[in-house]
Each structure stands twice: as structure tokens, then as C-alpha cells.
Amino acid sequence: MGFCDFIERSLQTNEPEWNYYHTNIAADPSVNPEQSMEFIQSYFNNGQKGFAFVDLAEHAGPFMDRYFKAGAKYHVIDCGQNPELRLSNYRAIHTVSAFFLGVMLGKRLSNPLRSLQITSGYESFPFSYLWFLTCLYHDYGYVVEENLTPGRGEAPYPIEGAWGRRTITEYRYINYIRKKMKMTIPLYSFESLHSRRDRFRMDRLNDWEIAIDRRVLYKLSQISPNLKRHGVRFNNGIEVNGFSYSSVDMARYFNYCINELDPPIFNHGIIGGHLFFDRMVKNYISAYLDRQHSEGWINNNFDGLEDFYYHNRHFCREQIPVFAYIADCIIAHNVWKADVKSENKYWKYGLDRLMGNNFSNLSFAKNPLLFILAVVDTIEPFKAYCSSEATGNMARSVWQSIDFSFNDGSLTVKSLKRAYPIHVLYERAKRLEDWVDIGPVEMRPDKQSFEIKMIPT
């Protein structure tokens, strides 16, 4: 099917396969791709997840008025305002384009034997829920990468010491970004928050001098399942327990991107994953507090924190490991295996995990959501054919020129116009073979299309 036709039909039918909340989204990127950012924000707002984009200055004021009540001491859920940070139209259009390509692919890859629904505890989360959170946020870290540039060579290197190669200085730059973006919820150690006596002063948890949201955060970390111990489970039996990479590996990779890439960058995937988890937990807390405030009661036990409704949206503690899993997918989608030229540099940063046979290719059989994200982010056509100056009209032209079809476990990609030669997408898809567990990517005899074997036999 023509990709543009698929996007248009999806938006017209409003099916739950892509629209999890089945509510109206006024922005129509198929007609005007430059409404893509509005589409993304509307989707999150429909799910009462407005905290995801509080950093955008034009939306921060009304959000703050709604969630930060007069007289309340909300410290944990403060996100601040960063008027200099914007997600470009280019990235927003790519995000929406990747979203609908993932909807198409997820539908084809899902069947009774390969269900893409996740279970966490006693709660189930369908693919449409997982995918909108993952894909519509996967490039949001570009609000930093596109607007802030680090100085080359400024990030610390791992050094030998009493505790091996790990030193506290390795976290300097990721912590700098976390502080700038007012990220206060730790992704890798959320479940241990309630054990940090020095930070949360557990002997005074019932003291109302401590901000309400800080005590709610402590309670939520205490009662929630976590990704490392409980994991999440797909309906086909695939289990994900823990993170793709350790926190120190990601701090080192973050430093590698600052010191060794040209130009140096703040890695948007690592930033986006941390930001997603921080904002989703804060969103959960703010929804709970706003609900309690509107009902006129809050108590020290924080009754109902584990399961409640807010503006007809369901919030439950089982979402916390799902948020952590999605954050991990966002981080891992932008972490690359060392090629031959970069192996010595990777070694210098202690990134053995990303070298040679130590690197584990992304696999549908082990991590379906991350697999789909990696594939669609690579072959999404708008980003492949258009530069960062591209307009919405160019997006529609690309979408109208590419055809995707799926049969017998293979995805066929065809170009319908000479202006968009298929070899551009083919070369991008071919690189997937180096780090994603797919079958061969082969050009067809007509030289106008190629096939990707999605489920290796």
C-alpha cells in the first residue's frame, strides 16, 4: 500500500490499532505534516500525559497553572521552563512518519503466536499504547541535541582507580543535562529511592514540612514493581528483565559522543530515555495529587496511589516498569556497535559491551518493541530523502512516492517516482544487517524495490 494512503486511511478510520485512546486529534499531519508536533502533543494530552512536553515554553504556563496549586510545595515534579529548547518541525514530521510506519509493521508482525501486548503484574498494555509512548517520544531528546552543543574533549574518560574503571566523574555530563532539564527521577535506581535515608529523611516522612510530592514519590517507589526484578512479559512469552545497557555504560557512551563524534553531540536517545521516565513518573504523581486536591483530601497513607482514575484515564503502579522499559528502548535505539575504525576509541571508554561479539544484535525474539523502533527509525522515508530544511510539502511528496507491503515475513519497499531512488532506502536498510537480527536485505530484479526478511527462519 502507498504509505501516504495508509496514513490518510488510518487517520480517517481512527481505529484503536493506532489511536489507543480513540479520541479526536484535531491536528491532521496527512493533510499538513507541519502539524506533526501538534499531533504528538494532542496524543499525549488525550492520555492525560501532558507532563511529557512541559519544557516547551508556549505550553508551560497553562500546564503549571493546572498542576501546581497555590501553596503546595511541589519540588519533585518541578520541570522548569526552557524557552531556548524546541523540537524542530523536521524531527516532528519524522517522528509521526515513523509512528505510522511502526503501526503498519506492528500490525503485520503481530498474530496469536507473536502478540505484541505486554503484561505487567495483573495489567495488560496493547501495542498501540506501547508504540505511541515509545515512537512519539523517541526523538524528543533532540530538544537538547539540536539546540545545545558540547565542547569536544570536555567529557571525562574512564580512569583506573580503587573501584576499577568506574569513577563518579563519568556521570558529570549526563548529570549536567539532567540538572538543566530538571530531571529528578532516577531511571536505573527508581526502586531503591525508599531506601535512601539521607536523601528522603525517612525518619520524618510523616512531617508535613517535607513536600507532599516527595512523600508520594517515596511511596510510589516502595509499592511499584520494577523492571529489573519483576520485568515485563509479552503475550508470546518473551520476557524483558532489566535494561539493555548499564547506567555506567550509557554514561561512558554519552561521553564518547561528546569527545569523539564530529560534530560533538549530547546523545538524544540517552537524554530522551531519561527524560521520558522522569516526566512519566512526575505525570503520575501530579495526576494523583491533582485528583486528591480536587476531591479535597490528602492523607499520610496516600490511599489509592497504586490504582486510580484521573479525568477518565487509568493510572496504576504496574505502569512504572512499563515506563522504564520504554525509556530503555528510547536509549538503546541510538546506541551503536563499534565498527572497525572506532574499536580503539570504544576500548578507551570501556565500552567493551558494544564491541565485536560482545554486542548483541537487536532481535524481535528478545525485544519486539525495540526491534520495531530500530527498523522504522532506519527506513522511515522522510528522514532518508529530506534534509533538516525540508517542509511539510516535501513530506507529502515522499509519502506519496513510497510503497510498503508485507508478505510471508518479508517487508517489500518500493519507490514509485524517480525523484526518490530506491537505492537511498536500500543502503540504509542494508546497514541494519550489522546490528539488527533480520534476514538478508536484497534488491529485487526490477531495481525499484527491495525486500527485508523481518522474521529470520
PAKE-975492 format. One record per residue (C-alpha): x, z, y; residue in three letters. Coordinates in steps of 0.25 Angstrom, whole numbers, padded with zeros to 4 digits, always signed. Example, Ala and Ser with C-alpha at 12.3 -4.5 7.8 and 13.67 -1.06 7.14 Angstrom:
// PAKE-975492
+0049+0031-0018ala+0055+0029-0004ser
// end
This chain:
// PAKE-975492
+0000+0000+0000met+0005-0003+0014gly+0010+0010+0020phe+0002+0009+0033cys-0011+0007+0025asp-0008+0019+0017phe-0006+0028+0029ile-0019+0022+0036glu-0027+0024+0024arg-0022+0038+0022ser-0026+0042+0036leu-0039+0035+0035gln-0043+0042+0022thr-0038+0056+0026asn-0036+0059+0011glu-0031+0073+0007pro-0019+0065+0000glu-0012+0065+0013trp-0021+0073+0022asn-0021+0087+0016tyr-0030+0094+0026tyr-0039+0082+0026his-0042+0084+0041thr-0041+0074+0052asn-0028+0070+0058ile-0030+0063+0071ala-0017+0056+0072ala-0016+0043+0064asp-0002+0039+0062pro-0006+0026+0055ser-0012+0021+0068val-0002+0027+0077asn+0011+0032+0070pro+0015+0039+0083glu+0004+0049+0080gln+0012+0054+0068ser+0017+0067+0074met+0002+0070+0077glu-0002+0067+0063phe+0009+0076+0058ile+0005+0088+0067gln-0010+0085+0064ser-0008+0086+0049tyr-0001+0100+0051phe-0011+0105+0061asn-0022+0101+0051asn-0016+0111+0041gly-0014+0122+0052gln+0001+0120+0051lys+0003+0117+0066gly+0016+0126+0066phe+0023+0114+0060ala+0025+0108+0073phe+0025+0119+0083val+0038+0114+0088asp+0032+0102+0095leu+0031+0107+0109ala+0018+0100+0113glu+0011+0107+0101his+0018+0120+0102ala+0009+0126+0113gly-0005+0125+0107pro+0001+0130+0094phe+0008+0142+0100met-0005+0146+0107asp-0013+0145+0094arg-0003+0153+0085tyr+0004+0163+0094phe-0007+0172+0098lys-0005+0181+0111ala+0002+0194+0108gly+0007+0190+0094ala+0022+0192+0091lys+0024+0179+0083tyr+0039+0178+0080his+0040+0171+0067val+0030+0160+0070ile+0036+0156+0083asp+0041+0142+0083cys+0044+0140+0097gly+0043+0126+0104gln+0054+0115+0104asn+0050+0105+0114pro+0062+0097+0112glu+0059+0094+0098leu+0050+0083+0094arg+0047+0075+0081leu+0049+0060+0085ser+0038+0050+0082asn+0047+0043+0073tyr+0049+0055+0064arg+0034+0058+0064ala+0030+0044+0060ile+0040+0044+0049his+0034+0057+0044thr+0020+0052+0044val+0024+0039+0037ser+0032+0047+0027ala+0020+0056+0025phe+0010+0045+0021phe+0021+0039+0012leu+0022+0052+0005gly+0007+0053+0004val+0007+0039-0003met+0019+0043-0012leu+0013+0057-0016gly+0000+0051-0020lys+0007+0041-0029arg+0017+0051-0035leu+0006+0062-0037ser-0002+0062-0050asn-0007+0072-0060pro+0007+0073-0066leu+0014+0073-0053arg+0005+0081-0044ser+0011+0084-0030leu+0003+0096-0028gln+0011+0109-0026ile+0006+0123-0031thr+0012+0136-0024ser+0007+0148-0030gly-0008+0146-0032tyr-0009+0136-0021glu-0008+0121-0022ser-0004+0111-0012phe-0006+0096-0013pro+0003+0085-0010phe-0004+0082+0003ser-0001+0096+0008tyr+0013+0096+0004leu+0016+0082+0009trp+0011+0083+0023phe+0019+0096+0025leu+0031+0090+0020thr+0031+0076+0025cys+0025+0078+0039leu+0036+0089+0041tyr+0048+0083+0034his+0054+0077+0047asp+0049+0087+0057tyr+0064+0093+0057gly+0067+0080+0066tyr+0061+0088+0078val+0075+0095+0077val+0084+0083+0071glu+0079+0073+0081glu+0080+0082+0093asn+0092+0091+0091leu+0106+0086+0087thr+0116+0096+0082pro+0131+0095+0085gly+0139+0089+0074arg+0148+0099+0067gly+0141+0111+0073glu+0135+0116+0060ala+0143+0125+0051pro+0150+0121+0038tyr+0149+0130+0025pro+0161+0139+0024ile+0167+0147+0013glu+0164+0162+0015gly+0161+0175+0008ala+0148+0169+0003trp+0153+0156-0001gly+0150+0143+0008arg+0137+0149+0014arg+0138+0155+0028thr+0128+0159+0038ile+0133+0149+0048thr+0128+0137+0039glu+0114+0141+0044tyr+0117+0140+0058arg+0111+0127+0062tyr+0099+0127+0053ile+0096+0141+0059asn+0099+0135+0073tyr+0087+0125+0071ile+0079+0136+0064arg+0080+0144+0077lys+0078+0133+0086lys+0065+0129+0079met+0061+0144+0077lys+0061+0143+0062met+0060+0157+0057thr+0054+0156+0043ile+0065+0154+0033pro+0063+0143+0023leu+0073+0147+0012tyr+0070+0162+0012ser+0056+0164+0017phe+0052+0172+0004glu+0063+0183+0008ser+0058+0185+0022leu+0051+0198+0018his+0064+0204+0013ser+0072+0202+0026arg+0070+0217+0031arg+0080+0215+0042asp+0072+0203+0048arg+0058+0207+0046phe+0060+0222+0047arg+0051+0225+0035met+0050+0240+0038asp+0042+0236+0050arg+0033+0225+0044leu+0021+0233+0048asn+0025+0235+0062asp+0017+0226+0072trp+0029+0225+0081glu+0034+0214+0071ile+0028+0201+0074ala+0015+0198+0065ile+0021+0185+0061asp+0034+0191+0056arg+0026+0200+0047arg+0017+0189+0042val+0029+0181+0039leu+0035+0192+0031tyr+0022+0194+0023lys+0021+0179+0020leu+0035+0178+0015ser+0032+0190+0006gln+0019+0185+0000ile+0023+0170-0001ser+0028+0163-0014pro+0041+0156-0011asn+0047+0142-0015leu+0060+0148-0022lys+0053+0158-0031arg+0039+0152-0033his+0041+0137-0029gly+0030+0127-0029val+0025+0118-0040arg+0019+0104-0040phe+0007+0102-0050asn+0016+0093-0059asn+0025+0105-0062gly+0036+0103-0052ile+0041+0116-0046glu+0049+0118-0034val+0056+0131-0033asn+0065+0133-0021gly+0072+0124-0011phe+0079+0111-0013ser+0091+0116-0006tyr+0096+0130-0002ser+0096+0135+0013ser+0111+0135+0014val+0112+0120+0008asp+0102+0116+0019met+0109+0123+0030ala+0122+0116+0026arg+0115+0103+0025tyr+0109+0105+0039phe+0124+0108+0044asn+0129+0095+0037tyr+0118+0087+0044cys+0123+0093+0057ile+0138+0091+0055asn+0139+0078+0046glu+0128+0069+0050leu+0129+0059+0061asp+0122+0062+0069pro+0121+0077+0066pro+0107+0082+0064ile+0099+0094+0061phe+0093+0090+0048asn+0078+0088+0050his+0074+0091+0035gly+0080+0105+0035ile+0074+0108+0049ile+0061+0103+0045gly+0060+0111+0032gly+0064+0124+0039his+0054+0121+0050leu+0043+0117+0041phe+0044+0130+0033phe+0045+0139+0045asp+0033+0132+0052arg+0024+0133+0040met+0026+0147+0037val+0024+0150+0052lys+0012+0142+0052asn+0007+0150+0040tyr+0009+0163+0048ile+0003+0158+0061ser-0009+0153+0054ala-0011+0167+0047tyr-0009+0175+0060leu-0018+0166+0068asp-0029+0167+0057arg-0027+0182+0057gln-0027+0183+0073his-0040+0175+0074ser-0047+0184+0064glu-0042+0196+0072gly-0034+0203+0061trp-0019+0205+0056ile-0014+0216+0047asn-0001+0220+0042asn-0004+0215+0028asn-0007+0201+0033phe-0019+0199+0023asp-0021+0185+0019gly-0008+0179+0023leu-0006+0174+0009glu-0018+0165+0010asp-0027+0162+0021phe-0034+0151+0029tyr-0032+0147+0043tyr-0040+0136+0050his-0045+0132+0036asn-0031+0130+0031arg-0026+0137+0019his-0013+0146+0021phe-0007+0152+0008cys+0006+0159+0005arg+0008+0148-0006glu+0011+0138+0005gln+0025+0145+0008ile+0033+0140-0003pro+0026+0126-0001val+0031+0126+0013phe+0045+0130+0008ala+0044+0119-0002tyr+0040+0108+0009ile+0051+0114+0018ala+0061+0111+0007asp+0056+0097+0005cys+0058+0094+0020ile+0072+0100+0020ile+0076+0093+0007ala+0071+0079+0011his+0082+0078+0021asn+0094+0083+0013val+0103+0072+0007trp+0112+0071-0004lys+0127+0069-0001ala+0131+0055-0002asp+0146+0051-0006val+0150+0051+0009lys+0144+0065+0012ser+0148+0073+0000glu+0161+0079+0006asn+0152+0083+0018lys+0141+0089+0009tyr+0152+0097+0002trp+0158+0102+0015lys+0144+0108+0018tyr+0142+0114+0004gly+0131+0104+0001leu+0134+0103-0014asp+0119+0103-0017arg+0118+0089-0010leu+0129+0082-0017met+0130+0073-0029gly+0123+0078-0042asn+0120+0091-0035asn+0109+0084-0027phe+0096+0084-0034ser+0088+0071-0031asn+0074+0074-0025leu+0064+0072-0036ser+0049+0071-0037phe+0050+0078-0051ala+0057+0090-0044lys+0051+0090-0029asn+0040+0080-0027pro+0037+0083-0012leu+0052+0081-0008leu+0053+0069-0017phe+0042+0062-0009ile+0047+0067+0004leu+0061+0061+0001ala+0055+0047-0003val+0045+0045+0008val+0055+0050+0019asp+0065+0040+0014thr+0056+0028+0012ile+0046+0030+0024glu+0046+0017+0031pro+0044+0020+0045phe+0057+0028+0045lys+0064+0017+0037ala+0061+0006+0047tyr+0060+0012+0060cys+0069+0020+0069ser+0067+0032+0077ser+0061+0024+0089glu+0050+0018+0080ala+0036+0018+0086thr+0023+0020+0079gly+0020+0005+0079asn+0033+0003+0071met+0028+0013+0061ala+0015+0006+0058arg+0023-0007+0056ser+0032-0001+0046val+0020+0006+0038trp+0013-0008+0038gln+0025-0014+0032ser+0028-0005+0020ile+0020-0005+0007asp+0021+0007-0003phe+0016+0006-0017ser+0017+0015-0029phe+0016+0012-0044asn+0022+0018-0057asp+0030+0028-0050gly+0037+0018-0040ser+0035+0016-0025leu+0036+0002-0020thr+0039+0000-0005val+0037-0014+0001lys+0039-0020+0014ser+0028-0029+0020leu+0036-0034+0032lys+0050-0040+0034arg+0051-0031+0046ala+0053-0019+0037tyr+0062-0024+0026pro+0061-0016+0013ile+0076-0014+0011his+0075-0003+0022val+0066+0005+0014leu+0073+0001+0001tyr+0086+0006+0005glu+0080+0020+0010arg+0073+0021-0003ala+0085+0017-0011lys+0092+0029-0005arg+0082+0038-0012leu+0089+0036-0025glu+0101+0045-0021asp+0093+0057-0018trp+0079+0056-0024val+0075+0055-0038asp+0068+0042-0039ile+0069+0029-0047gly+0076+0017-0042pro+0073+0011-0029val+0072-0004-0031glu+0069-0016-0023met+0059-0026-0029arg+0062-0040-0031pro+0053-0044-0018asp+0063-0037-0009lys+0052-0032-0001gln+0049-0019-0009ser+0056-0009-0018phe+0052+0002-0028glu+0055+0017-0029ile+0053+0023-0042lys+0047+0036-0038met+0046+0043-0051ile+0058+0041-0060pro+0056+0039-0074thr
// end
